[in-house]
C-alpha cells in the first residue's frame, strides 16, 4: 500500500488489525468489523498504537 501521507499509518493500523483478528473473535461480528478500521485510525491519531511502529532501515 502506498503511503500517501508521508507516514506509516497504514502499516501500523494493519498490524494492529491483524493482532486483533488473531487474538479475538471480532471477525465473527459483521457490525464490529465495519467500524474496526475507523476505530484503529482514531487510536493511531491518539498515539495508542506505538507498539506496532517499525523502525525503517534505509
N, C-alpha and C positions, 0 to 999 in steps of 0.2 A: 504494500500500500504506500502510495506516495505521501510524504509529509508536506502538505500544502501550507502549513502554518509555521514551519521552521522549528518545530519541536517534535518530540516523540510521543505525543499524547495517544495516538492510535495504537502504538505498540504497548504502551502501559495499560491502556483500557482493555485491549485484547488479552493481555496476560492476566489481568485481574478477572476478567470474564471467564477465561478458561479455568482459573483456580476455583471460582465459584461453581462452575458447572461440574468440575471433578469432585468437589467437596460437599455438594448439596444435591437435592433433588429438584432444584428450581426449574430444570429443563422440562419437568412434567407439568408445569403450570404456564399455560399459554399467555395468560394476562401478565404474569410477572416477567416473562421473557420479553414481552413487548416493550417494557419500560427499563430493562436492565442496562442497555447501552446509555440511555439518557441519565439514569441514576449514576452509573460509573463515571460519566463525563462530569457530573456535578461533584462527585468525590474527587476526581482529578483536579478540578478547579480549586477545591478546598485544600489540596495538598495531602490528601489522605491516602494516596496510592504510592507513596515514596518507595515502599519496599519492592515495587515492580520496576523501578527505574534501573536501566542497564547502562553501565559505562560504555561509551562508544570508543573504539580504538581506531586511530587513523593511520 
